[in-house]
Amino acid sequence: MYISGTDFYDSTSSGAMCLDTNQLALSAFSYDVVNGEFMSDDMSILPGNTIAQAGRMMDHAIFGTTTPDFRNFLAPGAEMAITFQLDLPEPCNGDFDTGSIFFWGEAI
């Protein structure tokens, strides 16, 4: 399992400001993930909109690395629990409705 994302913007130009721009940076987001007995906390989301730019959810190794990491495997019918945090800079006002967080799975 892999995760990546993009910065968020206000698509309507409604005067949204997060500090001094209409951009809410992807770096403001972090997450905790639990997969069975394994837990990783305060993980950052790597920037990118392709699986080649994504990082493994449990350890951030980039897609395509050869070292297996069983913490990142998701068996059929199994679950990974993800909790997101947002470190919202102040002042920050607006509808940041354009941007994405991507979840990627590789069949093995």
HELIX and SHEET records of a PDB file:
HELIX    1   1 LEU A   26  ALA A   28  5                                   3    
HELIX    2   2 ILE A   51  GLN A   53  5                                   3    
HELIX    3   3 PHE A   70  ASN A   72  5                                   3    
SHEET    1   A 3 LEU A  46  PRO A  47  0                                        
SHEET    2   A 3 TYR A   2  GLY A   5  1                                        
SHEET    3   A 3 GLY A  55  ARG A  56 -1                                        
SHEET    1   B 3 LEU A  46  PRO A  47  0                                        
SHEET    2   B 3 TYR A   2  GLY A   5  1                                        
SHEET    3   B 3 ILE A 101  TRP A 104 -1                                        
SHEET    1   C 2 PHE A   8  TYR A   9  0                                        
SHEET    2   C 2 GLN A  23  LEU A  24 -1                                        
SHEET    1   D 2 MET A  17  CYS A  18  0                                        
SHEET    2   D 2 CYS A  92  ASN A  93 -1                                        
SHEET    1   E 3 PHE A  38  SER A  44  0                                        
SHEET    2   E 3 PHE A  29  ASN A  35 -1                                        
SHEET    3   E 3 ALA A  81  LEU A  86 -1                                        
END                                                                             
